[in-house]
Amino acid sequence: MRHCDRSCDSYVKLVVTSDLQKKAMRTQTIRNNRRPKYQETFTLCVSDELLRSRLQVSVFSRSCDSRCRQLIGCMSFGVGSLVSCAQNAGKPRTLLLSQT
């Protein structure tokens, strides 16, 4: 696959999946940029059940001359591994997802 020097339109999609639900969030599309910065924050209230869920982070590109999207890359994390161990079980937890 050849690397393209053209700019593209890209966005990040966040999906939380558990046995009972699937929740999707995404950033705004950054248009015509080869090095986009996604300056958005997402808040996820984490219940005990959600601790056993997975968070998938995917980056997509949409070429300027097409409506087709292309997966650039993705990672998957256990939500429980992202929540601080210092937070007590049974209490509400919040996971902030943002660029640092």
MMTF fields as JSON, N, C-alpha, C and O atoms, coordinates in Angstrom:
{
  "mmtfVersion": "1.0.0",
  "mmtfProducer": "UNKNOWN",
  "numBonds": 399,
  "numAtoms": 400,
  "numGroups": 100,
  "numChains": 1,
  "numModels": 1,
  "chainsPerModel": [1],
  "groupsPerChain": [100],
  "chainIdList": ["A"],
  "bondAtomList": [4, 2, 8, 6, 12, 10, 16, 14, 20, 18, 24, 22, 28, 26, 32, 30, 36, 34, 40, 38, 44, 42, 48, 46, 52, 50, 56, 54, 60, 58, 64, 62, 68, 66, 72, 70, 76, 74, 80, 78, 84, 82, 88, 86, 92, 90, 96, 94, 100, 98, 104, 102, 108, 106, 112, 110, 116, 114, 120, 118, 124, 122, 128, 126, 132, 130, 136, 134, 140, 138, 144, 142, 148, 146, 152, 150, 156, 154, 160, 158, 164, 162, 168, 166, 172, 170, 176, 174, 180, 178, 184, 182, 188, 186, 192, 190, 196, 194, 200, 198, 204, 202, 208, 206, 212, 210, 216, 214, 220, 218, 224, 222, 228, 226, 232, 230, 236, 234, 240, 238, 244, 242, 248, 246, 252, 250, 256, 254, 260, 258, 264, 262, 268, 266, 272, 270, 276, 274, 280, 278, 284, 282, 288, 286, 292, 290, 296, 294, 300, 298, 304, 302, 308, 306, 312, 310, 316, 314, 320, 318, 324, 322, 328, 326, 332, 330, 336, 334, 340, 338, 344, 342, 348, 346, 352, 350, 356, 354, 360, 358, 364, 362, 368, 366, 372, 370, 376, 374, 380, 378, 384, 382, 388, 386, 392, 390, 396, 394],
  "bondOrderList": [1, 1, 1, 1, 1, 1, 1, 1, 1, 1, 1, 1, 1, 1, 1, 1, 1, 1, 1, 1, 1, 1, 1, 1, 1, 1, 1, 1, 1, 1, 1, 1, 1, 1, 1, 1, 1, 1, 1, 1, 1, 1, 1, 1, 1, 1, 1, 1, 1, 1, 1, 1, 1, 1, 1, 1, 1, 1, 1, 1, 1, 1, 1, 1, 1, 1, 1, 1, 1, 1, 1, 1, 1, 1, 1, 1, 1, 1, 1, 1, 1, 1, 1, 1, 1, 1, 1, 1, 1, 1, 1, 1, 1, 1, 1, 1, 1, 1, 1],
  "groupList": [{"groupName": "MET", "atomNameList": ["N", "CA", "C", "O"], "elementList": ["N", "C", "C", "O"], "formalChargeList": [0, 0, 0, 0], "bondAtomList": [1, 0, 2, 1, 3, 2], "bondOrderList": [1, 1, 2], "singleLetterCode": "M", "chemCompType": "L-PEPTIDE LINKING"}, {"groupName": "ARG", "atomNameList": ["N", "CA", "C", "O"], "elementList": ["N", "C", "C", "O"], "formalChargeList": [0, 0, 0, 0], "bondAtomList": [1, 0, 2, 1, 3, 2], "bondOrderList": [1, 1, 2], "singleLetterCode": "R", "chemCompType": "L-PEPTIDE LINKING"}, {"groupName": "HIS", "atomNameList": ["N", "CA", "C", "O"], "elementList": ["N", "C", "C", "O"], "formalChargeList": [0, 0, 0, 0], "bondAtomList": [1, 0, 2, 1, 3, 2], "bondOrderList": [1, 1, 2], "singleLetterCode": "H", "chemCompType": "L-PEPTIDE LINKING"}, {"groupName": "CYS", "atomNameList": ["N", "CA", "C", "O"], "elementList": ["N", "C", "C", "O"], "formalChargeList": [0, 0, 0, 0], "bondAtomList": [1, 0, 2, 1, 3, 2], "bondOrderList": [1, 1, 2], "singleLetterCode": "C", "chemCompType": "L-PEPTIDE LINKING"}, {"groupName": "ASP", "atomNameList": ["N", "CA", "C", "O"], "elementList": ["N", "C", "C", "O"], "formalChargeList": [0, 0, 0, 0], "bondAtomList": [1, 0, 2, 1, 3, 2], "bondOrderList": [1, 1, 2], "singleLetterCode": "D", "chemCompType": "L-PEPTIDE LINKING"}, {"groupName": "SER", "atomNameList": ["N", "CA", "C", "O"], "elementList": ["N", "C", "C", "O"], "formalChargeList": [0, 0, 0, 0], "bondAtomList": [1, 0, 2, 1, 3, 2], "bondOrderList": [1, 1, 2], "singleLetterCode": "S", "chemCompType": "L-PEPTIDE LINKING"}, {"groupName": "TYR", "atomNameList": ["N", "CA", "C", "O"], "elementList": ["N", "C", "C", "O"], "formalChargeList": [0, 0, 0, 0], "bondAtomList": [1, 0, 2, 1, 3, 2], "bondOrderList": [1, 1, 2], "singleLetterCode": "Y", "chemCompType": "L-PEPTIDE LINKING"}, {"groupName": "VAL", "atomNameList": ["N", "CA", "C", "O"], "elementList": ["N", "C", "C", "O"], "formalChargeList": [0, 0, 0, 0], "bondAtomList": [1, 0, 2, 1, 3, 2], "bondOrderList": [1, 1, 2], "singleLetterCode": "V", "chemCompType": "L-PEPTIDE LINKING"}, {"groupName": "LYS", "atomNameList": ["N", "CA", "C", "O"], "elementList": ["N", "C", "C", "O"], "formalChargeList": [0, 0, 0, 0], "bondAtomList": [1, 0, 2, 1, 3, 2], "bondOrderList": [1, 1, 2], "singleLetterCode": "K", "chemCompType": "L-PEPTIDE LINKING"}, {"groupName": "LEU", "atomNameList": ["N", "CA", "C", "O"], "elementList": ["N", "C", "C", "O"], "formalChargeList": [0, 0, 0, 0], "bondAtomList": [1, 0, 2, 1, 3, 2], "bondOrderList": [1, 1, 2], "singleLetterCode": "L", "chemCompType": "L-PEPTIDE LINKING"}, {"groupName": "THR", "atomNameList": ["N", "CA", "C", "O"], "elementList": ["N", "C", "C", "O"], "formalChargeList": [0, 0, 0, 0], "bondAtomList": [1, 0, 2, 1, 3, 2], "bondOrderList": [1, 1, 2], "singleLetterCode": "T", "chemCompType": "L-PEPTIDE LINKING"}, {"groupName": "GLN", "atomNameList": ["N", "CA", "C", "O"], "elementList": ["N", "C", "C", "O"], "formalChargeList": [0, 0, 0, 0], "bondAtomList": [1, 0, 2, 1, 3, 2], "bondOrderList": [1, 1, 2], "singleLetterCode": "Q", "chemCompType": "L-PEPTIDE LINKING"}, {"groupName": "ALA", "atomNameList": ["N", "CA", "C", "O"], "elementList": ["N", "C", "C", "O"], "formalChargeList": [0, 0, 0, 0], "bondAtomList": [1, 0, 2, 1, 3, 2], "bondOrderList": [1, 1, 2], "singleLetterCode": "A", "chemCompType": "L-PEPTIDE LINKING"}, {"groupName": "ILE", "atomNameList": ["N", "CA", "C", "O"], "elementList": ["N", "C", "C", "O"], "formalChargeList": [0, 0, 0, 0], "bondAtomList": [1, 0, 2, 1, 3, 2], "bondOrderList": [1, 1, 2], "singleLetterCode": "I", "chemCompType": "L-PEPTIDE LINKING"}, {"groupName": "ASN", "atomNameList": ["N", "CA", "C", "O"], "elementList": ["N", "C", "C", "O"], "formalChargeList": [0, 0, 0, 0], "bondAtomList": [1, 0, 2, 1, 3, 2], "bondOrderList": [1, 1, 2], "singleLetterCode": "N", "chemCompType": "L-PEPTIDE LINKING"}, {"groupName": "PRO", "atomNameList": ["N", "CA", "C", "O"], "elementList": ["N", "C", "C", "O"], "formalChargeList": [0, 0, 0, 0], "bondAtomList": [1, 0, 2, 1, 3, 2], "bondOrderList": [1, 1, 2], "singleLetterCode": "P", "chemCompType": "L-PEPTIDE LINKING"}, {"groupName": "GLU", "atomNameList": ["N", "CA", "C", "O"], "elementList": ["N", "C", "C", "O"], "formalChargeList": [0, 0, 0, 0], "bondAtomList": [1, 0, 2, 1, 3, 2], "bondOrderList": [1, 1, 2], "singleLetterCode": "E", "chemCompType": "L-PEPTIDE LINKING"}, {"groupName": "PHE", "atomNameList": ["N", "CA", "C", "O"], "elementList": ["N", "C", "C", "O"], "formalChargeList": [0, 0, 0, 0], "bondAtomList": [1, 0, 2, 1, 3, 2], "bondOrderList": [1, 1, 2], "singleLetterCode": "F", "chemCompType": "L-PEPTIDE LINKING"}, {"groupName": "GLY", "atomNameList": ["N", "CA", "C", "O"], "elementList": ["N", "C", "C", "O"], "formalChargeList": [0, 0, 0, 0], "bondAtomList": [1, 0, 2, 1, 3, 2], "bondOrderList": [1, 1, 2], "singleLetterCode": "G", "chemCompType": "PEPTIDE LINKING"}],
  "groupTypeList": [0, 1, 2, 3, 4, 1, 5, 3, 4, 5, 6, 7, 8, 9, 7, 7, 10, 5, 4, 9, 11, 8, 8, 12, 0, 1, 10, 11, 10, 13, 1, 14, 14, 1, 1, 15, 8, 6, 11, 16, 10, 17, 10, 9, 3, 7, 5, 4, 16, 9, 9, 1, 5, 1, 9, 11, 7, 5, 7, 17, 5, 1, 5, 3, 4, 5, 1, 3, 1, 11, 9, 13, 18, 3, 0, 5, 17, 18, 7, 18, 5, 9, 7, 5, 3, 12, 11, 14, 12, 18, 8, 15, 1, 10, 9, 9, 9, 5, 11, 10],
  "groupIdList": [1, 2, 3, 4, 5, 6, 7, 8, 9, 10, 11, 12, 13, 14, 15, 16, 17, 18, 19, 20, 21, 22, 23, 24, 25, 26, 27, 28, 29, 30, 31, 32, 33, 34, 35, 36, 37, 38, 39, 40, 41, 42, 43, 44, 45, 46, 47, 48, 49, 50, 51, 52, 53, 54, 55, 56, 57, 58, 59, 60, 61, 62, 63, 64, 65, 66, 67, 68, 69, 70, 71, 72, 73, 74, 75, 76, 77, 78, 79, 80, 81, 82, 83, 84, 85, 86, 87, 88, 89, 90, 91, 92, 93, 94, 95, 96, 97, 98, 99, 100],
  "secStructList": [7, 7, 7, 7, 7, 1, 7, 3, 3, 3, 3, 3, 3, 3, 3, 3, 3, 7, 1, 1, 7, 3, 3, 3, 3, 3, 7, 7, 7, 3, 3, 3, 3, 1, 1, 7, 7, 7, 7, 7, 3, 3, 3, 3, 3, 3, 7, 6, 6, 4, 4, 4, 7, 3, 3, 3, 3, 3, 3, 3, 3, 3, 7, 6, 6, 7, 1, 7, 3, 3, 3, 3, 3, 3, 3, 3, 3, 3, 2, 2, 2, 2, 1, 7, 6, 6, 1, 7, 6, 6, 1, 7, 3, 3, 3, 3, 3, 3, 7, 7],
  "xCoordList": [0.842, 0.0, 0.893, 1.793, 0.659, 1.47, 0.992, -0.211, 1.929, 1.596, 1.18, 1.834, 0.11, -0.42, -0.026, -0.171, 0.465, 0.872, -0.273, -0.109, -1.422, -2.561, -3.186, -3.094, -3.812, -4.552, -5.847, -6.304, -6.426, -7.689, -8.589, -8.175, -9.808, -10.77, -10.767, -10.936, -10.577, -10.482, -11.236, -11.511, -11.563, -12.254, -11.924, -11.434, -12.207, -11.989, -13.355, -14.222, -13.533, -14.774, -14.467, -13.54, -15.242, -15.104, -16.344, -17.466, -16.149, -17.274, -17.052, -16.01, -18.043, -18.014, -18.998, -20.175, -18.521, -19.386, -19.382, -18.346, -20.573, -20.731, -21.712, -22.163, -22.036, -22.988, -24.373, -25.121, -24.713, -26.067, -26.211, -27.316, -25.135, -25.278, -24.056, -22.986, -24.269, -23.191, -23.426, -24.5, -22.422, -22.536, -21.407, -20.241, -21.754, -20.757, -20.713, -21.742, -19.504, -19.271, -18.22, -17.454, -18.181, -17.14, -16.802, -17.593, -15.605, -15.167, -15.759, -16.351, -15.589, -15.919, -14.882, -13.764, -15.248, -14.318, -13.361, -13.781, -12.07, -11.048, -10.794, -10.337, -11.084, -11.025, -9.673, -9.039, -9.269, -8.115, -6.863, -6.248, -6.488, -5.349, -4.607, -5.218, -3.293, -2.486, -2.085, -1.712, -2.149, -1.777, -2.858, -2.625, -4.024, -5.134, -4.924, -4.269, -5.486, -5.513, -6.975, -7.727, -7.365, -8.748, -8.824, -8.409, -9.342, -9.368, -10.769, -11.432, -11.206, -12.524, -12.391, -11.45, -13.336, -13.355, -14.67, -15.733, -14.598, -15.782, -15.808, -14.775, -16.986, -17.153, -18.0, -19.046, -17.553, -18.263, -18.468, -17.501, -19.73, -20.03, -19.907, -20.587, -19.04, -18.683, -19.347, -18.998, -20.312, -20.948, -20.118, -19.182, -20.466, -19.75, -19.849, -18.885, -21.019, -21.181, -20.304, -19.732, -20.199, -19.413, -17.913, -17.155, -17.481, -16.069, -15.613, -14.427, -16.544, -16.207, -16.349, -16.231, -16.6, -16.788, -15.452, -14.401, -15.521, -14.356, -14.567, -15.687, -13.49, -13.492, -12.64, -11.449, -13.242, -12.498, -12.346, -13.329, -11.124, -10.805, -10.321, -9.315, -11.035, -10.702, -10.529, -11.257, -9.572, -9.353, -9.689, -9.182, -10.553, -10.986, -10.585, -10.5, -10.343, -10.045, -11.106, -11.543, -11.493, -12.411, -11.733, -11.446, -11.479, -10.774, -11.657, -12.883, -11.023, -11.753, -12.629, -13.635, -12.256, -13.009, -13.945, -14.462, -14.164, -15.017, -15.752, -15.28, -16.902, -17.636, -17.292, -17.827, -16.416, -16.009, -15.019, -14.162, -15.15, -14.212, -13.232, -13.537, -12.049, -11.001, -10.467, -10.161, -10.359, -9.815, -8.308, -7.589, -7.833, -6.396, -5.784, -4.697, -6.486, -5.98, -6.953, -7.842, -6.781, -7.663, -6.959, -6.001, -7.464, -6.985, -8.211, -9.237, -8.097, -9.18, -8.63, -7.552, -9.385, -8.958, -10.08, -11.254, -9.742, -10.72, -11.018, -10.097, -12.298, -12.667, -12.138, -11.66, -12.218, -11.733, -10.268, -9.851, -9.472, -8.043, -7.773, -6.676, -8.751, -8.579, -9.052, -8.703, -9.845, -10.384, -9.403, -8.845, -9.201, -8.255, -8.613, -9.772, -7.639, -7.836, -8.155, -8.674, -7.859, -8.088, -9.561, -9.962, -10.377, -11.798, -12.476, -12.231, -13.312, -13.961, -15.051, -15.76, -15.181, -16.236, -17.594, -17.747, -18.564, -19.914, -20.166, -21.324, -19.145, -19.307, -19.252, -18.605, -19.926, -19.893, -18.465, -17.704, -18.117, -16.804, -17.004, -17.986, -16.075, -16.133, -14.822, -13.746, -14.919, -13.745, -13.761, -14.69, -12.738, -12.615, -11.655, -10.534, -12.096, -11.269, -10.955, -11.843, -9.696, -9.321, -7.866, -7.105, -7.505, -6.122, -5.326, -5.772, -4.143, -3.294, -1.991, -1.141],
  "yCoordList": [-1.174, 0.0, 1.245, 1.361, 2.138, 3.327, 4.434, 4.658, 5.13, 6.26, 7.435, 7.747, 8.075, 9.205, 10.519, 10.664, 11.462, 12.755, 13.757, 14.867, 13.37, 14.285, 14.35, 13.403, 15.463, 15.606, 14.818, 14.477, 14.537, 13.81, 14.363, 15.184, 13.9, 14.224, 13.037, 11.899, 13.281, 12.161, 12.451, 13.602, 11.366, 11.473, 10.251, 9.24, 10.365, 9.27, 8.797, 9.602, 7.48, 6.883, 6.075, 5.265, 6.294, 5.57, 4.71, 5.211, 3.415, 2.503, 1.733, 1.105, 1.787, 1.011, -0.137, 0.089, -1.365, -2.524, -3.388, -3.62, -3.854, -4.816, -5.875, -5.818, -6.828, -7.865, -7.288, -7.825, -6.199, -5.661, -4.419, -4.113, -3.703, -2.446, -2.139, -2.729, -1.188, -0.668, 0.833, 1.27, 1.618, 3.075, 3.604, 3.273, 4.423, 4.974, 6.49, 7.148, 7.027, 8.47, 8.739, 7.845, 9.944, 10.279, 11.752, 12.587, 12.04, 13.429, 14.084, 13.425, 15.369, 16.058, 15.67, 15.284, 15.77, 15.484, 16.659, 17.813, 16.345, 17.364, 17.304, 16.287, 18.365, 18.361, 18.835, 19.743, 18.178, 18.593, 18.811, 19.876, 17.789, 17.913, 16.585, 15.544, 16.619, 15.393, 15.09, 13.955, 16.059, 15.875, 16.467, 17.467, 15.854, 16.432, 16.321, 15.396, 17.273, 17.232, 17.245, 18.151, 16.235, 16.104, 16.661, 15.999, 17.849, 18.532, 18.454, 19.471, 17.226, 16.996, 16.109, 15.324, 16.238, 15.427, 14.669, 15.234, 13.392, 12.561, 12.066, 11.679, 12.075, 11.61, 10.35, 10.308, 9.331, 8.059, 7.724, 7.534, 7.651, 7.244, 5.724, 5.004, 5.25, 3.833, 3.152, 3.407, 2.28, 1.458, 0.19, -0.066, -0.606, -1.863, -2.772, -3.451, -2.785, -3.624, -3.132, -3.932, -1.811, -1.237, -1.487, -1.404, -1.787, -2.101, -3.304, -3.437, -4.182, -5.389, -5.168, -6.115, -3.94, -3.607, -3.348, -3.295, -3.19, -2.848, -1.473, -1.111, -0.712, 0.569, 0.41, 0.112, 0.606, 0.54, 1.947, 2.674, 2.33, 3.641, 3.411, 2.735, 3.971, 3.785, 5.136, 6.082, 5.229, 6.449, 6.126, 5.162, 6.951, 6.75, 7.931, 9.065, 7.656, 8.678, 8.607, 7.529, 9.747, 9.81, 10.674, 11.845, 10.114, 10.881, 12.017, 11.916, 13.079, 14.289, 14.066, 14.753, 13.118, 12.891, 11.688, 11.225, 11.18, 10.004, 10.059, 10.68, 9.411, 9.332, 8.044, 7.797, 7.236, 5.992, 6.297, 7.17, 5.56, 5.744, 4.583, 3.474, 4.871, 3.865, 3.859, 4.91, 2.663, 2.524, 2.772, 2.116, 3.716, 3.988, 3.1, 2.554, 2.953, 2.11, 2.074, 2.92, 1.085, 0.992, 0.277, -0.47, 0.529, -0.112, -0.431, 0.242, -1.469, -1.854, -1.99, -2.547, -1.473, -1.482, -2.024, -1.835, -2.681, -3.019, -1.767, -1.122, -1.411, -0.189, -0.243, 0.764, -1.409, -1.55, -1.206, -0.714, -1.458, -1.147, 0.345, 0.808, 1.098, 2.538, 3.35, 4.522, 2.728, 3.413, 3.255, 2.178, 4.324, 4.309, 3.233, 3.118, 2.456, 1.418, 2.018, 1.317, 3.297, 3.931, 4.216, 4.452, 4.196, 4.462, 3.227, 2.109, 3.419, 2.308, 1.669, 2.357, 0.347, -0.387, 0.068, 0.387, 0.096, 0.482, 1.979, 2.396, 2.79, 4.241, 4.654, 3.991, 5.742, 6.204, 6.547, 7.137, 6.174, 6.466, 7.17, 6.94, 8.013, 8.734, 8.54, 8.628, 8.28, 8.135, 9.281, 9.397, 10.137, 11.251, 10.839, 10.41, 10.97, 10.634, 11.926, 12.555, 12.319, 13.568, 13.498, 12.641, 14.413, 14.511, 15.224, 16.248, 14.701, 15.352, 15.775, 16.343],
  "zCoordList": [0.0, 0.0, 0.0, 0.832, -0.891, -1.044, -0.121, 0.014, 0.517, 1.389, 0.528, -0.468, 0.905, 0.137, 0.806, 2.02, 0.034, 0.567, 0.616, 1.121, 0.098, 0.108, 1.496, 2.277, 1.786, 3.03, 2.926, 1.836, 4.089, 4.087, 5.179, 5.998, 5.172, 6.224, 7.179, 6.742, 8.473, 9.408, 10.699, 11.04, 11.408, 12.687, 13.53, 13.025, 14.838, 15.782, 16.264, 16.603, 16.289, 16.775, 18.029, 18.037, 19.09, 20.353, 20.535, 20.457, 20.779, 20.976, 22.268, 22.458, 23.157, 24.394, 24.212, 23.93, 24.37, 24.185, 25.437, 26.059, 25.784, 26.872, 26.373, 25.23, 27.22, 26.83, 26.555, 25.738, 27.233, 27.139, 26.277, 25.83, 26.032, 25.302, 24.45, 24.6, 23.55, 22.712, 22.599, 22.185, 22.968, 22.905, 22.032, 22.248, 21.048, 20.133, 20.259, 20.413, 20.191, 20.205, 19.135, 18.776, 18.634, 17.66, 17.707, 18.143, 17.244, 17.178, 15.94, 15.085, 15.868, 14.631, 13.587, 13.928, 12.341, 11.254, 11.098, 11.004, 11.073, 10.799, 9.294, 8.772, 8.629, 7.162, 6.629, 7.166, 5.553, 4.758, 5.601, 5.551, 6.38, 7.289, 7.378, 7.618, 7.186, 7.293, 8.724, 9.019, 9.622, 11.034, 11.941, 12.619, 11.949, 12.719, 14.225, 14.705, 14.96, 16.426, 16.834, 16.474, 17.585, 18.036, 19.447, 20.398, 19.592, 20.883, 21.473, 21.677, 21.743, 22.31, 23.537, 23.649, 24.45, 25.662, 25.726, 25.467, 26.071, 26.24, 27.675, 28.222, 28.286, 29.657, 29.637, 28.989, 30.342, 30.427, 31.897, 32.634, 32.327, 33.7, 33.764, 33.032, 34.639, 34.671, 35.86, 37.013, 35.564, 36.593, 36.784, 36.026, 37.807, 38.021, 36.8, 36.447, 36.156, 34.963, 33.82, 33.078, 33.681, 32.591, 32.774, 31.807, 33.986, 34.225, 33.421, 33.118, 33.075, 32.308, 30.803, 30.026, 30.392, 28.98, 28.292, 28.931, 26.979, 26.168, 25.557, 25.197, 25.441, 24.741, 23.503, 23.597, 22.341, 21.082, 20.538, 20.398, 20.232, 19.67, 18.248, 18.032, 17.278, 15.863, 15.19, 15.493, 14.28, 13.499, 12.053, 11.48, 11.474, 10.101, 9.236, 9.709, 7.974, 6.983, 5.893, 5.49, 5.444, 4.309, 3.259, 3.51, 2.097, 1.084, 0.599, 0.592, 0.202, -0.186, -1.42, -1.598, -2.265, -3.5, -3.415, -4.432, -2.189, -2.043, -0.712, 0.24, -0.649, 0.606, 1.358, 2.438, 0.802, 1.456, 2.574, 2.44, 3.687, 4.787, 4.808, 4.37, 5.329, 5.418, 6.844, 7.407, 7.424, 8.767, 8.728, 7.975, 9.535, 9.637, 10.711, 10.526, 11.837, 12.913, 14.075, 14.177, 14.96, 16.119, 17.267, 17.07, 18.464, 19.698, 20.534, 20.432, 21.369, 22.256, 23.668, 23.876, 24.641, 26.04, 26.911, 26.594, 27.983, 29.001, 29.804, 30.305, 29.938, 30.664, 32.089, 32.613, 32.72, 34.095, 34.243, 35.292, 33.202, 33.277, 33.13, 33.445, 32.658, 32.467, 33.67, 33.808, 34.537, 35.711, 36.863, 37.074, 37.596, 38.714, 39.733, 40.133, 40.148, 41.16, 42.519, 43.388, 42.728, 44.019, 44.268, 45.407, 43.205, 43.367, 43.96, 43.506, 44.954, 45.653, 44.806, 44.072, 44.911, 44.215, 44.722, 45.901, 43.846, 44.235, 44.167, 44.185, 44.09, 44.002, 42.531, 41.721, 42.189, 40.797, 40.371, 41.138, 39.155, 38.591, 37.262, 36.557, 36.943, 35.681, 34.948, 35.54, 33.673, 32.821, 31.834, 31.034, 31.879, 30.937, 29.839, 30.111, 28.603, 27.459, 26.731, 26.155, 26.758, 26.101, 25.673, 26.121, 24.803, 24.358, 25.434, 25.952, 25.786, 26.784, 26.169, 26.854]
}
